[in-house]
Protein backbone atom coordinates (compact mmCIF):
# COMPACT_ATOMS: atom_id res chain seq x y z
CA UNK A 1 0.00 0.00 0.00
CA UNK A 2 1.10 3.50 -0.71
CA UNK A 3 2.57 4.71 2.58
CA UNK A 4 0.58 7.92 2.31
CA UNK A 5 -2.66 5.93 2.36
CA UNK A 6 -1.54 4.17 5.56
CA UNK A 7 -1.32 7.67 7.07
CA UNK A 8 -4.82 8.66 6.03
CA UNK A 9 -4.12 9.77 2.47
CA UNK A 10 -4.42 13.44 3.42
CA UNK A 11 -2.01 14.77 0.78
CA UNK A 12 -1.40 13.74 -2.81
CA UNK A 13 0.64 14.84 -5.81
CA UNK A 14 -1.63 16.17 -8.53
CA UNK A 15 -0.76 18.07 -11.70
CA UNK A 16 2.73 18.88 -10.47
CA UNK A 17 2.00 20.00 -6.91
CA UNK A 18 0.88 18.80 -3.51
CA UNK A 19 -2.87 18.88 -2.82
CA UNK A 20 -4.18 18.58 0.74
CA UNK A 21 -7.47 16.99 1.78
CA UNK A 22 -10.52 19.04 2.65
CA UNK A 23 -12.05 18.30 6.10
CA UNK A 24 -14.44 15.70 4.66
CA UNK A 25 -11.84 13.93 2.51
CA UNK A 26 -9.31 11.20 3.13
CA UNK A 27 -7.49 8.40 1.28
CA UNK A 28 -6.62 10.73 -1.59
CA UNK A 29 -5.23 9.19 -4.78
CA UNK A 30 -4.62 10.78 -8.15
CA UNK A 31 -4.04 10.09 -11.82
CA UNK A 32 -3.44 12.57 -14.64
CA UNK A 33 -7.06 13.78 -14.62
CA UNK A 34 -8.66 13.27 -11.24
CA UNK A 35 -8.28 13.04 -7.49
CA UNK A 36 -10.10 10.06 -5.96
CA UNK A 37 -11.04 10.08 -2.29
CA UNK A 38 -13.32 8.69 0.38
CA UNK A 39 -15.91 11.21 1.62
CA UNK A 40 -16.35 11.13 5.40
CA UNK A 41 -19.47 13.29 5.13
CA UNK A 42 -21.19 10.71 2.88
CA UNK A 43 -20.60 7.37 4.59
CA UNK A 44 -17.07 7.08 3.13
CA UNK A 45 -18.27 6.65 -0.44
CA UNK A 46 -15.67 7.11 -3.16
CA UNK A 47 -15.76 10.30 -5.23
CA UNK A 48 -13.47 11.85 -7.78
CA UNK A 49 -12.88 15.47 -8.74
CA UNK A 50 -10.84 17.34 -11.31
CA UNK A 51 -8.44 20.17 -10.78
CA UNK A 52 -9.19 23.89 -10.49
CA UNK A 53 -12.49 23.43 -8.68
CA UNK A 54 -13.86 20.81 -11.06
CA UNK A 55 -17.15 19.16 -10.14
CA UNK A 56 -17.02 15.96 -8.15
CA UNK A 57 -18.58 12.68 -9.26
CA UNK A 58 -19.74 9.71 -7.19
CA UNK A 59 -17.72 6.64 -8.17
CA UNK A 60 -18.82 3.94 -5.70
CA UNK A 61 -21.77 3.74 -3.29
CA UNK A 62 -20.02 1.73 -0.59
CA UNK A 63 -18.35 2.68 2.70
CA UNK A 64 -14.69 2.48 1.68
CA UNK A 65 -11.45 2.72 3.65
CA UNK A 66 -7.78 2.55 2.58
CA UNK A 67 -8.75 3.49 -0.96
CA UNK A 68 -5.74 2.77 -3.19
CA UNK A 69 -5.38 3.50 -6.89
CA UNK A 70 -3.21 0.93 -8.67
CA UNK A 71 -2.80 0.91 -12.44
CA UNK A 72 -6.35 1.03 -13.86
CA UNK A 73 -8.21 -0.08 -10.73
CA UNK A 74 -9.32 1.09 -7.29
CA UNK A 75 -8.67 -1.20 -4.32
CA UNK A 76 -10.41 -0.64 -1.00
CA UNK A 77 -11.71 -2.18 2.21
CA UNK A 78 -15.50 -2.39 2.31
CA UNK A 79 -16.21 -1.26 5.88
CA UNK A 80 -19.46 -3.25 6.12
CA UNK A 81 -17.93 -6.57 5.05
CA UNK A 82 -14.29 -5.89 6.09
CA UNK A 83 -13.04 -7.45 2.85
CA UNK A 84 -10.76 -6.07 0.15
CA UNK A 85 -12.36 -5.34 -3.22
CA UNK A 86 -11.30 -3.95 -6.56
CA UNK A 87 -13.28 -1.98 -9.13
CA UNK A 88 -12.50 0.12 -12.18
CA UNK A 89 -11.92 3.85 -11.96
CA UNK A 90 -15.54 4.24 -13.03
CA UNK A 91 -16.75 2.06 -10.16
CA UNK A 92 -17.58 -0.87 -12.45
CA UNK A 93 -16.62 -4.54 -12.32
CA UNK A 94 -16.47 -4.80 -8.55
CA UNK A 95 -14.72 -8.00 -7.42
CA UNK A 96 -13.56 -9.39 -4.08
CA UNK A 97 -9.77 -9.75 -3.90
CA UNK A 98 -9.58 -12.12 -0.94
CA UNK A 99 -11.90 -14.11 1.27
CA UNK A 100 -9.95 -13.09 4.36
CA UNK A 101 -11.16 -10.33 6.63
CA UNK A 102 -9.00 -7.22 6.54
CA UNK A 103 -8.83 -3.83 8.19
CA UNK A 104 -5.70 -2.87 6.21
CA UNK A 105 -3.93 -4.25 3.15
CA UNK A 106 -0.99 -3.67 0.84
CA UNK A 107 -0.60 -3.81 -2.93
CA UNK A 108 2.33 -5.90 -4.13
CA UNK A 109 4.40 -4.97 -7.18
CA UNK A 110 2.55 -7.42 -9.42
CA UNK A 111 -0.89 -6.19 -8.27
CA UNK A 112 -1.63 -8.87 -5.69
CA UNK A 113 -3.06 -8.01 -2.29
CA UNK A 114 -0.99 -8.48 0.85
CA UNK A 115 -2.88 -9.15 4.09
CA UNK A 116 -1.51 -9.62 7.60
CA UNK A 117 -3.92 -9.69 10.57
CA UNK A 118 -1.09 -8.69 12.94
CA UNK A 119 -0.17 -5.56 11.00
CA UNK A 120 -1.12 -2.05 12.01
CA UNK A 121 0.01 1.04 10.06
CA UNK A 122 0.91 -1.35 7.25
CA UNK A 123 3.16 -0.09 4.44
CA UNK A 124 4.26 -2.27 1.54
CA UNK A 125 7.24 -1.13 -0.52
CA UNK A 126 8.95 -3.34 -3.06
CA UNK A 127 9.10 -6.85 -1.60
CA UNK A 128 8.92 -5.70 2.02
CA UNK A 129 6.08 -5.03 4.45
CA UNK A 130 6.57 -2.62 7.36
CA UNK A 131 4.16 -2.49 10.28
CA UNK A 132 3.53 -2.25 14.00
CA UNK A 133 2.92 -5.82 15.20
CA UNK A 134 -0.30 -5.98 17.21
CA UNK A 135 0.74 -9.35 18.65
CA UNK A 136 4.18 -8.20 19.76
CA UNK A 137 3.54 -5.02 21.73
CA UNK A 138 3.31 -3.03 18.47
CA UNK A 139 7.02 -3.35 17.77
CA UNK A 140 8.19 -2.23 14.34
CA UNK A 141 8.50 -5.30 12.14
CA UNK A 142 9.84 -5.69 8.60
CA UNK A 143 9.24 -8.87 6.61
CA UNK A 144 9.89 -10.07 3.08
CA UNK A 145 6.50 -10.62 1.43
CA UNK A 146 7.98 -13.46 -0.63
CA UNK A 147 8.79 -15.39 2.53
CA UNK A 148 12.57 -15.03 2.25
CA UNK A 149 14.23 -15.04 5.67
CA UNK A 150 12.69 -14.22 9.01
CA UNK A 151 11.21 -10.93 10.22
CA UNK A 152 13.36 -8.03 11.38
CA UNK A 153 11.92 -6.88 14.70
CA UNK A 154 12.81 -3.65 16.49
CA UNK A 155 11.39 -4.18 20.01
CA UNK A 156 12.35 -0.69 21.22
CA UNK A 157 10.51 1.04 18.34
CA UNK A 158 6.75 1.47 18.79
CA UNK A 159 5.55 3.37 15.72
CA UNK A 160 2.29 5.29 15.68
CA UNK A 161 2.82 6.37 12.05
CA UNK A 162 5.02 4.77 9.37
CA UNK A 163 6.09 5.65 5.84
CA UNK A 164 8.86 4.28 3.65
CA UNK A 165 11.05 5.83 0.94
CA UNK A 166 14.07 4.31 -0.83
CA UNK A 167 14.57 1.70 1.89
CA UNK A 168 14.44 4.21 4.76
CA UNK A 169 11.66 3.97 7.33
CA UNK A 170 10.16 7.21 8.62
CA UNK A 171 8.11 6.84 11.76
CA UNK A 172 6.82 8.55 14.87
CA UNK A 173 7.45 6.74 18.15
CA UNK A 174 4.57 6.66 20.61
CA UNK A 175 6.99 5.85 23.44
CA UNK A 176 9.03 8.99 22.72
CA UNK A 177 6.38 11.68 22.50
CA UNK A 178 5.64 10.90 18.82
CA UNK A 179 8.94 12.46 17.77
CA UNK A 180 9.85 11.79 14.15
CA UNK A 181 12.68 9.41 13.26
CA UNK A 182 14.37 7.85 10.26
CA UNK A 183 15.58 4.25 10.39
CA UNK A 184 18.23 3.46 7.80
CA UNK A 185 18.64 0.04 6.10
CA UNK A 186 21.28 -0.90 8.70
CA UNK A 187 18.89 -0.36 11.60
CA UNK A 188 20.42 2.93 12.77
CA UNK A 189 17.92 5.47 14.05
CA UNK A 190 18.16 9.23 13.51
CA UNK A 191 15.94 11.94 15.01
CA UNK A 192 14.72 14.33 12.32
CA UNK A 193 12.02 16.26 14.19
CA UNK A 194 11.80 16.43 17.97
CA UNK A 195 8.23 17.68 18.28
CA UNK A 196 5.10 15.54 18.19
CA UNK A 197 4.27 14.59 14.60
CA UNK A 198 1.62 12.54 12.83
CA UNK A 199 0.22 11.69 9.37
CA UNK A 200 3.51 11.19 7.51
CA UNK A 201 3.23 11.74 3.76
CA UNK A 202 6.00 11.56 1.17
CA UNK A 203 5.67 13.39 -2.14
CA UNK A 204 8.72 13.35 -4.40
CA UNK A 205 11.66 14.04 -2.06
CA UNK A 206 9.65 15.87 0.59
CA UNK A 207 8.24 14.59 3.85
CA UNK A 208 4.98 16.26 4.88
CA UNK A 209 3.52 15.80 8.36
CA UNK A 210 1.19 17.44 10.84
CA UNK A 211 2.48 18.98 14.07
CA UNK A 212 0.53 21.35 16.31
CA UNK A 213 -2.37 21.00 13.85
CA UNK A 214 -0.31 22.49 11.03
CA UNK A 215 1.17 20.89 7.94
CA UNK A 216 4.96 21.04 7.85
CA UNK A 217 7.54 19.72 5.43
CA UNK A 218 11.14 18.57 5.40
CA UNK A 219 13.50 17.85 2.54
CA UNK A 220 14.54 14.20 2.41
CA UNK A 221 17.81 15.33 0.85
CA UNK A 222 19.26 17.52 3.58
CA UNK A 223 16.86 17.41 6.59
CA UNK A 224 16.96 21.09 7.34
CA UNK A 225 14.51 22.79 9.68
CA UNK A 226 10.87 21.80 9.26
CA UNK A 227 8.85 24.60 7.71
CA UNK A 228 5.13 25.31 7.73
CA UNK A 229 3.37 24.66 4.44
CA UNK A 230 1.71 27.63 2.78
C-alpha positions in Angstrom: 0.0 0.0 0.0 1.1 3.5 -0.7 2.6 4.7 2.6 0.6 7.9 2.3 -2.7 5.9 2.4 -1.5 4.2 5.6 -1.3 7.7 7.1 -4.8 8.7 6.0 -4.1 9.8 2.5 -4.4 13.4 3.4 -2.0 14.8 0.8 -1.4 13.7 -2.8 0.6 14.8 -5.8 -1.6 16.2 -8.5 -0.8 18.1 -11.7 2.7 18.9 -10.5 2.0 20.0 -6.9 0.9 18.8 -3.5 -2.9 18.9 -2.8 -4.2 18.6 0.7 -7.5 17.0 1.8 -10.5 19.0 2.6 -12.0 18.3 6.1 -14.4 15.7 4.7 -11.8 13.9 2.5 -9.3 11.2 3.1 -7.5 8.4 1.3 -6.6 10.7 -1.6 -5.2 9.2 -4.8 -4.6 10.8 -8.2 -4.0 10.1 -11.8 -3.4 12.6 -14.6 -7.1 13.8 -14.6 -8.7 13.3 -11.2 -8.3 13.0 -7.5 -10.1 10.1 -6.0 -11.0 10.1 -2.3 -13.3 8.7 0.4 -15.9 11.2 1.6 -16.4 11.1 5.4 -19.5 13.3 5.1 -21.2 10.7 2.9 -20.6 7.4 4.6 -17.1 7.1 3.1 -18.3 6.6 -0.4 -15.7 7.1 -3.2 -15.8 10.3 -5.2 -13.5 11.9 -7.8 -12.9 15.5 -8.7 -10.8 17.3 -11.3 -8.4 20.2 -10.8 -9.2 23.9 -10.5 -12.5 23.4 -8.7 -13.9 20.8 -11.1 -17.1 19.2 -10.1 -17.0 16.0 -8.2 -18.6 12.7 -9.3 -19.7 9.7 -7.2 -17.7 6.6 -8.2 -18.8 3.9 -5.7 -21.8 3.7 -3.3 -20.0 1.7 -0.6 -18.4 2.7 2.7 -14.7 2.5 1.7 -11.4 2.7 3.7 -7.8 2.6 2.6 -8.7 3.5 -1.0 -5.7 2.8 -3.2 -5.4 3.5 -6.9 -3.2 0.9 -8.7 -2.8 0.9 -12.4 -6.3 1.0 -13.9 -8.2 -0.1 -10.7 -9.3 1.1 -7.3 -8.7 -1.2 -4.3 -10.4 -0.6 -1.0 -11.7 -2.2 2.2 -15.5 -2.4 2.3 -16.2 -1.3 5.9 -19.5 -3.3 6.1 -17.9 -6.6 5.1 -14.3 -5.9 6.1 -13.0 -7.4 2.9 -10.8 -6.1 0.2 -12.4 -5.3 -3.2 -11.3 -3.9 -6.6 -13.3 -2.0 -9.1 -12.5 0.1 -12.2 -11.9 3.8 -12.0 -15.5 4.2 -13.0 -16.8 2.1 -10.2 -17.6 -0.9 -12.5 -16.6 -4.5 -12.3 -16.5 -4.8 -8.5 -14.7 -8.0 -7.4 -13.6 -9.4 -4.1 -9.8 -9.7 -3.9 -9.6 -12.1 -0.9 -11.9 -14.1 1.3 -10.0 -13.1 4.4 -11.2 -10.3 6.6 -9.0 -7.2 6.5 -8.8 -3.8 8.2 -5.7 -2.9 6.2 -3.9 -4.2 3.1 -1.0 -3.7 0.8 -0.6 -3.8 -2.9 2.3 -5.9 -4.1 4.4 -5.0 -7.2 2.6 -7.4 -9.4 -0.9 -6.2 -8.3 -1.6 -8.9 -5.7 -3.1 -8.0 -2.3 -1.0 -8.5 0.9 -2.9 -9.2 4.1 -1.5 -9.6 7.6 -3.9 -9.7 10.6 -1.1 -8.7 12.9 -0.2 -5.6 11.0 -1.1 -2.0 12.0 0.0 1.0 10.1 0.9 -1.3 7.2 3.2 -0.1 4.4 4.3 -2.3 1.5 7.2 -1.1 -0.5 8.9 -3.3 -3.1 9.1 -6.8 -1.6 8.9 -5.7 2.0 6.1 -5.0 4.5 6.6 -2.6 7.4 4.2 -2.5 10.3 3.5 -2.3 14.0 2.9 -5.8 15.2 -0.3 -6.0 17.2 0.7 -9.4 18.7 4.2 -8.2 19.8 3.5 -5.0 21.7 3.3 -3.0 18.5 7.0 -3.3 17.8 8.2 -2.2 14.3 8.5 -5.3 12.1 9.8 -5.7 8.6 9.2 -8.9 6.6 9.9 -10.1 3.1 6.5 -10.6 1.4 8.0 -13.5 -0.6 8.8 -15.4 2.5 12.6 -15.0 2.3 14.2 -15.0 5.7 12.7 -14.2 9.0 11.2 -10.9 10.2 13.4 -8.0 11.4 11.9 -6.9 14.7 12.8 -3.7 16.5 11.4 -4.2 20.0 12.3 -0.7 21.2 10.5 1.0 18.3 6.7 1.5 18.8 5.6 3.4 15.7 2.3 5.3 15.7 2.8 6.4 12.0 5.0 4.8 9.4 6.1 5.6 5.8 8.9 4.3 3.6 11.1 5.8 0.9 14.1 4.3 -0.8 14.6 1.7 1.9 14.4 4.2 4.8 11.7 4.0 7.3 10.2 7.2 8.6 8.1 6.8 11.8 6.8 8.6 14.9 7.4 6.7 18.1 4.6 6.7 20.6 7.0 5.8 23.4 9.0 9.0 22.7 6.4 11.7 22.5 5.6 10.9 18.8 8.9 12.5 17.8 9.8 11.8 14.1 12.7 9.4 13.3 14.4 7.9 10.3 15.6 4.2 10.4 18.2 3.5 7.8 18.6 0.0 6.1 21.3 -0.9 8.7 18.9 -0.4 11.6 20.4 2.9 12.8 17.9 5.5 14.1 18.2 9.2 13.5 15.9 11.9 15.0 14.7 14.3 12.3 12.0 16.3 14.2 11.8 16.4 18.0 8.2 17.7 18.3 5.1 15.5 18.2 4.3 14.6 14.6 1.6 12.5 12.8 0.2 11.7 9.4 3.5 11.2 7.5 3.2 11.7 3.8 6.0 11.6 1.2 5.7 13.4 -2.1 8.7 13.3 -4.4 11.7 14.0 -2.1 9.7 15.9 0.6 8.2 14.6 3.9 5.0 16.3 4.9 3.5 15.8 8.4 1.2 17.4 10.8 2.5 19.0 14.1 0.5 21.3 16.3 -2.4 21.0 13.8 -0.3 22.5 11.0 1.2 20.9 7.9 5.0 21.0 7.9 7.5 19.7 5.4 11.1 18.6 5.4 13.5 17.8 2.5 14.5 14.2 2.4 17.8 15.3 0.9 19.3 17.5 3.6 16.9 17.4 6.6 17.0 21.1 7.3 14.5 22.8 9.7 10.9 21.8 9.3 8.8 24.6 7.7 5.1 25.3 7.7 3.4 24.7 4.4 1.7 27.6 2.8 
